[in-house]
Amino acid sequence: MKGLKLDPHKIAEELTEFNANLFKSFQTIQQIRDIDVGTNPKECIYQEDKLTLFHYSSPIKKKVKTPLLIVYALVNRYYMVDLQHDRSLINGLLSAGIDVYLIDWGYPDPADRYLDLDDYVNGYIDNCVDAVLKNSKQTKLNILGICQGGTLCLCYTALHGEKVKNLITMVTPVDFHTEDNLLSHLAREVDTDLAVDTYGNIPGVVLNDAYNSLMPMRLGIQKNLGMPANLESHDKALNFLRMEKWIYDSPDQAGEAFRQFIKQFFQQNLLIKGEAKIGDDIVDLAKISQPVLNMYATHDHLVPPSASVALKDYVSTEDYNEFAFKAGHIGIFVSGRAQRDVPEAIYDWLLSRDK
């Protein structure tokens, strides 16, 4: 390249340093035998098929009497919200005095090929809601839906609002056709019928490749070049490897549910049109009159803010609030500032409505 001056001695020094760090990181990895995640104690209170409903043990007296059910996305594992003790939304919520329940979707196998959105929303989520209400001896609960789980919770609340006291959505897509939604542009090009008819269940590795393709420099080259620095010590290595474990621990997706979600939400944008269908029911977001807290990440490349804040135009509640957090799709859960700000915002909002 014209005008570019390269110092061979400097290049040699940098390569030598990189190789030394690479060797040190290799030695660090050899000392790690287990990558632990999900540090907060919990018990199973309900199981159905691959699903497990957990109730977390609270270290302090409950300050919010209404229980909170967390519904994570189907496409990733739930322990992103409880990655390690000092990076755990769960830990923050428990420490604030919130009674926390969470759905672990498990790993679909070929027997789950024909599960559809009706099974997930009117079946699994509704059954878990009933289990939480029975266990807590309450008549209503609060719901926190995360990413795709938030979209499913919007559908659930619109259809079963009598069981929901307050609704929190976090990094949740609502309008799937905003111009800056790269994932949506990609999903709209997918021949969903061909994919499902070919694979049956959609392999998690295929979805991972799709997500990584949205930011190839940052999630590919940049991450790999920075890997030796991330593995230079035992603690830093575990921090890095826990995240990597979560990224690549992606369950396969039940074929019919995947087909319906991609077609109705990503490709046809039926949620905001009031035409999304779950079983025999049409989802009307205007039926959501409960208080809503919509939390989004300002630098989210998977669910851009424009896709999330659209929610305020479609729900009928007079108590709609937004919480913007300066981070990316994952940073809202694991960044240092998130450990303080996000649980605190949820606690304050829920406590003021816990009457």
C-alpha positions in Angstrom: 0.0 0.0 0.0 1.5 3.4 -1.1 2.7 5.5 1.8 2.5 2.7 4.4 5.8 2.2 6.2 6.4 -1.0 8.1 9.1 -1.5 10.7 10.3 -5.1 10.4 11.9 -4.9 13.9 8.6 -3.7 15.4 6.7 -6.4 13.7 9.1 -9.0 14.9 8.7 -7.7 18.5 5.0 -7.8 18.4 4.9 -11.3 16.9 7.3 -12.5 19.6 5.1 -11.0 22.3 2.0 -12.5 20.8 3.5 -15.9 20.7 4.7 -15.7 24.3 1.2 -14.6 25.4 -0.3 -17.4 23.3 1.9 -20.0 25.0 1.0 -18.6 28.4 -2.7 -18.8 27.6 -2.2 -22.4 26.6 -0.7 -23.1 30.0 -3.6 -21.4 31.7 -6.2 -23.4 29.9 -4.5 -26.7 30.8 -5.0 -25.9 34.5 -8.8 -25.4 34.0 -10.8 -28.6 34.5 -14.4 -27.3 34.7 -16.3 -24.2 33.5 -18.9 -23.6 36.2 -22.0 -21.4 35.4 -25.2 -20.7 37.3 -23.9 -20.1 40.8 -27.1 -19.3 42.6 -28.8 -22.2 44.4 -32.2 -23.2 43.0 -34.7 -26.1 43.2 -36.9 -27.7 40.5 -40.6 -27.2 41.3 -42.1 -28.3 38.0 -41.0 -30.4 35.0 -42.7 -31.1 31.6 -41.0 -32.8 28.7 -37.6 -31.1 28.3 -38.6 -28.1 30.4 -37.6 -27.4 34.0 -39.0 -24.6 36.2 -36.6 -23.4 38.9 -37.2 -21.5 42.1 -34.2 -19.6 43.4 -33.3 -19.5 47.0 -33.4 -16.0 48.4 -30.5 -14.9 50.7 -32.7 -12.2 52.3 -36.4 -11.6 53.2 -38.6 -10.9 50.2 -39.4 -7.3 49.7 -41.6 -7.7 46.6 -44.4 -10.1 47.5 -45.4 -10.8 43.9 -43.1 -13.5 42.4 -41.1 -12.9 39.2 -41.0 -15.5 36.4 -38.1 -15.1 34.0 -38.7 -16.4 30.5 -35.5 -16.7 28.4 -35.3 -17.1 24.7 -35.5 -20.5 23.1 -32.4 -20.0 21.1 -29.9 -19.7 23.9 -29.4 -21.1 27.4 -30.8 -19.3 30.4 -27.6 -19.1 32.4 -26.6 -15.8 30.7 -28.6 -14.2 33.5 -26.5 -16.2 36.1 -23.1 -16.5 34.5 -21.0 -16.2 37.6 -21.5 -14.6 41.1 -20.2 -11.2 40.1 -21.9 -11.2 36.7 -25.5 -12.3 37.5 -28.8 -10.6 37.0 -30.3 -13.4 39.1 -28.0 -12.6 42.0 -28.9 -8.9 41.8 -32.6 -9.6 41.8 -32.4 -12.0 44.7 -30.2 -9.6 46.7 -32.8 -6.9 46.2 -35.5 -9.1 47.7 -37.3 -10.4 44.7 -38.8 -13.9 44.6 -37.3 -15.3 41.4 -38.5 -18.3 39.2 -37.0 -19.2 35.8 -37.8 -21.5 32.9 -35.1 -23.7 31.6 -36.2 -24.9 28.1 -33.7 -27.7 28.0 -32.6 -29.2 24.7 -35.2 -30.2 22.1 -34.6 -33.5 20.3 -36.3 -35.2 17.3 -39.3 -36.0 19.5 -40.0 -32.3 19.7 -40.0 -31.7 16.0 -43.7 -30.8 15.8 -43.9 -28.5 18.9 -45.3 -25.2 17.8 -45.8 -21.7 19.3 -49.1 -22.8 20.8 -47.3 -25.5 22.7 -44.8 -23.0 24.0 -47.1 -20.1 24.9 -50.5 -21.7 25.8 -48.9 -24.9 27.0 -45.5 -24.6 28.6 -45.5 -21.0 29.7 -49.1 -21.1 31.0 -48.3 -24.3 32.9 -45.2 -22.7 34.5 -47.3 -19.6 35.4 -49.8 -21.9 37.2 -47.0 -23.7 39.0 -45.4 -20.4 40.2 -48.8 -19.2 41.4 -49.4 -22.4 43.3 -46.0 -22.5 44.8 -46.1 -18.8 45.9 -49.8 -18.9 46.9 -50.4 -15.8 44.8 -53.1 -15.1 42.2 -50.9 -13.1 39.8 -47.2 -12.9 39.0 -44.7 -10.6 37.4 -43.1 -11.7 34.2 -39.6 -10.8 32.8 -39.2 -11.9 29.2 -35.8 -11.7 27.6 -35.1 -11.3 23.9 -37.3 -13.9 22.0 -38.7 -14.9 25.4 -40.0 -11.3 25.7 -41.8 -11.6 22.5 -43.4 -14.9 23.7 -44.3 -13.1 26.9 -46.0 -10.3 25.0 -48.1 -13.0 23.3 -48.8 -14.7 26.6 -49.8 -11.5 28.4 -52.1 -10.5 25.6 -53.8 -14.0 25.8 -53.7 -14.6 29.5 -53.6 -11.2 31.1 -55.7 -12.2 34.1 -52.6 -14.0 35.5 -50.1 -11.2 34.9 -49.6 -8.3 37.3 -46.6 -6.5 35.7 -44.7 -7.2 32.5 -41.0 -6.5 31.9 -39.5 -7.0 28.5 -35.7 -6.9 28.1 -33.9 -6.6 24.7 -37.2 -7.7 23.1 -38.0 -7.4 19.4 -41.5 -6.0 18.7 -41.3 -4.4 15.3 -39.3 -6.8 13.2 -39.0 -4.7 10.1 -37.0 -1.6 11.3 -34.3 -0.7 8.8 -31.4 -1.2 11.2 -32.4 -4.7 12.2 -29.7 -6.8 10.5 -30.9 -10.1 11.9 -34.4 -9.4 10.4 -32.9 -8.6 7.0 -31.1 -12.0 7.2 -34.1 -13.9 8.4 -36.3 -12.5 5.7 -34.1 -14.2 3.1 -34.4 -17.7 4.7 -36.5 -20.3 3.0 -38.0 -21.5 6.3 -40.0 -24.3 4.8 -36.9 -25.7 3.1 -34.9 -25.4 6.3 -37.4 -27.1 8.5 -38.3 -29.8 6.0 -34.6 -30.5 5.5 -33.3 -30.4 9.1 -36.4 -31.2 11.1 -35.2 -29.3 14.2 -33.0 -26.4 13.3 -29.4 -27.1 14.6 -28.1 -24.6 17.1 -24.8 -24.4 15.3 -26.5 -23.0 12.2 -28.1 -20.2 14.2 -24.7 -19.4 15.9 -23.1 -19.0 12.5 -25.9 -16.6 11.5 -25.4 -14.5 14.6 -21.7 -14.4 14.1 -22.1 -13.3 10.5 -23.7 -10.1 11.6 -20.4 -8.8 13.2 -17.6 -10.8 11.5 -14.7 -8.6 12.5 -15.7 -8.2 16.2 -16.9 -11.7 16.8 -14.3 -13.4 14.6 -10.9 -11.8 13.9 -10.9 -9.2 16.7 -12.0 -11.8 19.3 -9.4 -14.4 18.2 -6.6 -11.9 18.1 -7.5 -10.7 21.6 -7.8 -14.3 23.0 -4.3 -14.5 24.5 -5.0 -11.4 26.6 -8.3 -12.9 27.8 -6.6 -16.1 28.9 -3.5 -14.7 30.6 -4.7 -15.5 34.1 -6.9 -18.2 35.7 -9.8 -15.7 36.6 -9.7 -13.9 33.3 -9.7 -17.2 31.5 -12.8 -18.4 33.4 -14.6 -15.2 32.6 -13.8 -15.6 28.9 -14.6 -19.3 28.8 -17.9 -19.0 30.6 -19.0 -16.6 27.9 -17.7 -18.8 25.2 -19.5 -21.8 26.7 -22.8 -19.9 26.7 -22.3 -18.7 23.1 -21.8 -22.2 21.7 -24.2 -24.0 24.1 -27.1 -23.4 21.7 -30.0 -25.8 21.7 -31.6 -27.0 18.5 -34.9 -25.4 17.7 -38.2 -27.3 17.5 -38.9 -27.2 13.8 -42.6 -26.1 13.7 -42.1 -23.4 16.4 -39.1 -22.1 14.4 -41.1 -22.1 11.2 -44.0 -20.2 12.8 -41.7 -17.7 14.6 -39.6 -16.8 11.5 -42.6 -16.5 9.2 -45.0 -14.7 11.5 -42.6 -12.4 13.2 -39.5 -11.8 11.2 -40.8 -12.2 7.7 -44.4 -11.0 7.9 -44.1 -8.7 11.0 -47.6 -9.9 12.2 -47.1 -9.0 15.9 -47.5 -5.2 15.3 -50.2 -5.8 12.7 -52.4 -7.6 15.2 -52.4 -10.7 13.1 -49.9 -13.1 14.8 -51.6 -16.4 15.6 -50.9 -18.6 18.6 -53.0 -21.8 18.3 -56.5 -20.6 17.6 -55.9 -17.2 19.1 -55.0 -13.9 17.5 -52.5 -11.8 19.5 -53.7 -8.3 20.1 -51.0 -6.2 21.9 -53.7 -3.6 22.7 -55.1 -6.2 25.3 -52.0 -5.5 27.4 -53.2 -3.0 30.0 -50.8 -4.1 32.7 -47.9 -1.8 33.7 -45.0 -2.4 31.3 -41.3 -1.8 31.7 -39.4 -2.1 28.4 -35.6 -2.4 28.9 -33.3 -2.2 25.9 -29.6 -1.9 25.1 -28.6 1.2 23.2 -25.8 -0.6 21.2 -27.7 -3.8 20.6 -26.8 -5.3 17.2 -29.4 -8.2 17.5 -32.4 -6.2 18.8 -31.8 -2.6 17.9 -33.6 0.0 20.1 -35.9 0.9 17.2 -37.3 -2.7 17.2 -37.9 -2.6 20.9 -39.3 0.9 21.7 -42.0 0.4 19.1 -43.9 -1.5 21.9 -45.2 1.8 23.3 -47.3 2.4 20.2 -49.2 -0.9 20.4 -50.0 -1.7 24.1 -52.9 0.0 25.8 -51.4 0.4 29.2 -51.3 3.9 30.7 -48.3 2.8 32.8 -45.6 2.3 30.2 -41.9 2.9 31.0 -38.6 2.5 29.2 -35.1 1.9 30.6 -32.3 2.5 28.2 -28.9 0.9 29.1 -25.7 1.9 27.3 -24.4 -1.5 26.3 -24.9 -4.3 23.7 -27.2 -7.2 23.7 -25.1 -9.2 26.2 -23.6 -6.2 28.1 -27.0 -5.4 29.7 -26.6 -8.7 31.6 -22.8 -9.1 32.3 -21.2 -5.6 32.3 -20.0 -4.3 35.6 -22.4 -1.3 35.6 -25.3 -3.6 34.7 -24.8 -5.6 38.0 -25.9 -2.4 39.9 -28.2 -0.5 37.6 -30.3 -3.2 36.0 -31.5 -5.1 39.1 -32.0 -1.8 40.9 -34.2 -0.5 38.1 -36.3 -3.7 38.1 -36.6 -3.7 41.9 -37.6 0.0 42.1 -40.2 -0.4 39.4 -41.7 -3.6 40.7 -41.8 -2.4 44.4 -43.7 0.7 43.5 -46.4 -1.5 41.8 -46.5 -4.2 44.4 -49.9 -3.4 45.9 
